[in-house]
Each structure stands twice: as structure tokens, then as C-alpha cells.
Amino acid sequence: MLIETMKFGREERAVCTSLDVAETFGKSHDHVLRDVRELNCSSEFRRSNFGESSYTNSQNKKQPMIIMTRDGFTLLVMGYTGDLAMKFKEGYIKQFNAMEKEIHGRLIEREKGIAVRQSLTKALQQSAEDARMHEHAYSTYTNCIYKALFGMNANQLREKYGIDKKANLRDFFSREELEAVQSTERLVSGLVDCGWEYARIKDFIAQNNAASLLSA
């Protein structure tokens, strides 16, 4: 069973695919696709909870696949019966709950992160760092933080996640990673306010801070 997060419409939501359902419930994928298409639900519910997609099969051919939300999954498998089916339904629902809790936690951290980034930006602007770095201080310090925490700068992280510069990198961080980034940003902001320069801050967070934050 695989529950993951995905942009569904304008929101990040917990989803699973018709392939996951077929494998878990021991059904052919064609039958699951048929079951979804034969659901007697409103067009509004269908648009909100089922999305057309595709996957590449073992013959390297694109095949149809459906992505579904928790509500879509619940409606689909409502008619699947038997002790084993009930066990799998319960397992899926637990995973949906856990993933939705994770999404909610990330949203909270993202909201908190706005104020933290504003504080760091202000500290850099009020120091000599921004002028010295030709107004690239924030991106320089951000790369320094990412390197200390993840061993990669922003561009390398984008390559890892397979995203371009238009996508927000922090949308791909876990709640724990967001907390670590924000804790380090708060620390860096305080050190900048104390007059520390970039090289000293870089060495400090690399040697003393990153490992403890990610292992906490």
C-alpha cells in the first residue's frame, strides 16, 4: 500500500493510485479502472477526487492510471468485501490519516517559516553582508544552510527532487526538515545581528549545528 502527497488541483493532498489499489486488493488494473469509471458519483465529486494520469508499463508503453484522494478511495473500495479487503481498507485509512497529519504539520511549519525568513532577510539587509554580496546574501546564506543540513545546495536539491526553479523547494521538505531549516535560519539571524561574518557562521553551523538538528 502506498499513500503519497501530490498537488491535486491547487492543494497538496494525500493520494493513492489505481495501480496501488489493484495490487493491494488482488484485482486486475483494468477492473479497477472500470470500477472507478462506473462509480455513480456526481461530476463534481469525480473532478475533486479522481484524476486521470498514466504510467509506463514493462513494455515501455504509456498506460492509463487514476490518482485518487482519500474520499475517492473510500467510495471506490466501499463495495470490496471480505475479511482481507476489510483489513486492507483499514490499513489504507490509517496511512491516509498519517499522511494528512504530515501535510497539516508541513503547512504549519511553512506558515511559521515565512516570519523566520523575513527576520533573516531583515538581519542581512541591516548588516553589511547584503551590500558585500551584491544583494545576494539571502540566497548565499540559504545555500550555506542547505549544505550544512543536507550536504547539497539549492540547485543540487532541485536536481534530487526533479524540479525546476519555478517550483518551491520547501514544498518537498518533510516537517522535520522544515523545522531544522527554520531553526538554523533563526540561529543565523541571531549571529548576523551579533556581527558575525559569513565565513565564521558557515563554519559554526557546519561543525556544531546541522547534525544535532536533523537527529533531534
N, C-alpha and C positions, 0 to 999 in steps of 0.2 A: 504494500500500500504506500502510495506516495502523495503527500499533500505538499504543495509548494505555494509560493506567493507569485503573483503576476498582476500586471496592470490590466484590469478588466474594466473597460470604459475609462473613466477618469480616476478610478480608485485602485489602490493596491489591495488585492483580496486573496484569500486562501482558496486555492482551486485544485482540482484533480482532472485527469483526462479520461476519455472513453477507453483508452488503452489500459490504464490502471484498473478501471472497473472490470474490464474483460478478463484481465489476468487474475485479479483477486477473486472474482466470483465464478471463475471457471467457465466463462462464456466466450463464444467467438466474437471478435471485434465487430464483424458485420451485424451480428444480432444486437449488440449494444447500440450501435449507430441506429439501427432500425427502431429499437425501443425508445431512444431519445426523440427521433423524428415522429413517432406515433403518439407521443405524450399529448394528452388532451388538455394542454395548458393554454393560457392566453398568450397572445403575441408579445405583450409587454413583459410577462414573466420570462418568456423564452429569450427575448433580447437581453434581459437583465441577468440571466443566469446560465445561458448556453452560448458558446462562441465557436464558430467554425475555424478550424485550423488544419494543419497537415503534419505528417511525419514522413521520414524516408525509410522504406522497408529494406529487408535484407537484399533485395534485387536492385537497390539504389533508385527506387521509384517513389515518387510522392503519392501518399495515400491520405484520404480524409480522416480527420480526427476531431473530436469535440472536447472543448475545455468547459468545465462546469464548476460553478460555485457550490458552496455548502448546500444552499437551498435547492439548486438544480440536482445535485447528487441525491439529496434526501427524497425528492419527488421521484427521481428515476428508480431508485432501488426499493421504494416502498413496496413494490409488488414482488420482490425477490424473497422467496420463502425458504424455510428450513433452518435447522439449528446452526449450521455452518454459515449460512447467509446472515443470520442474526448476529453471530459473533463478529463477522467482518463489518457489518453496519456499525456496531458499537465501536469497533476499532477505528473506523474512518471518522466517526463523530468525535472521538477523543482527539484524533490528530487535527481535525478542523478547529476544535476548541483551543488546542495548544498553539496552532499557527495564528489564529486570530488574536490570541493573547500576545503573541510575539509582535504582530503587526501593530497592535494598540500601543505596546511598550515602545516600539520604534517611533511611532508618531509623537508620543510624549517627549522622547529624547530629542527628536528633530525640532519640536517647538522650543524646548529648553536651549537647544544648540544655537538658535537664532540670536538670543541675548548674549550667549558666550562669544560667538563670532563678532558681534557688534562691539563687545568690550575689548576683544583683542585688536580689532581694526582701529578702534579709538586710541588704544595704548600705543600702537605702532605709529599712527598719524601724529600723535603728540610727542613722540620721540624723534630722534634724528634718523632713525632707521628707514623710514619710508622715502625720505629725500635721498639718502645714501644709496638706496636700492632702486632709485628712479621709479618710485611708486609701485614697485613690485614686491614690497615687503610681505604683504599678506600671503601671496602665493608662495614666496620663498619659505616663510615660516611654516606654512601648511605642508609643503613638501618635506620639510625637516621633521615635522610631527609624524607624518605618514611613514617616513623612512625609519624613524625610531620605533614606531609601533608595529609596522607590518613588513619592514625591510624593503619597501618599494615606494617610489614617489607616485604622484597622482597619475601621470601618463602610464606608468607600469601597471598600476591598479586598474586603469581603464582597459588596458590590454588583457589583463587577467579576467575581468568580467565581460569582455567583449562589447564594450560600449564606446560611443564617440563622445566628443567634447560637449555635445548638447545635453546629454543625459547627466543627471545629478548623481555624482559618485556616491554620496552618502545614502542614497536610496538603497544601495546594495550592501551596506554595513549592517551587521546584527546589532541588537540592542546593546550588548556588552561592548562591541567595538565602538559604537557611538558614544557610550559613556566614557570609554578610555580616551577617545579623541577629545571630547569636551573637557575632561579632567586635565589633560595635558595642555589644552588651549588656555584654561584658567591659570594653570601654573605659568605658562609662557607669558601671559598677560601681566601677571604679578612681577615676573622677573624683568620684563621690559620696563615696567613702572619704576623698578628699583635701579634702572640704569645699566642693566646687563647688556652686553653686545651679543650679536648673533653667534659668533664662534663659541663663546662661553656657554650660551643657552643650548646650542646644538650638542656640545659635549656633555652637558649636565643631563639633559633628558635622555640622551642615548645611553649613558652609563648608569644612571640612577633611577630612572622613572618608568621607562617603557615596559620592561619585563614585569615589574610589580603590578602595573595597571592591568595588563592583559591576563595575568594569572590570578587576579583578585576575584 
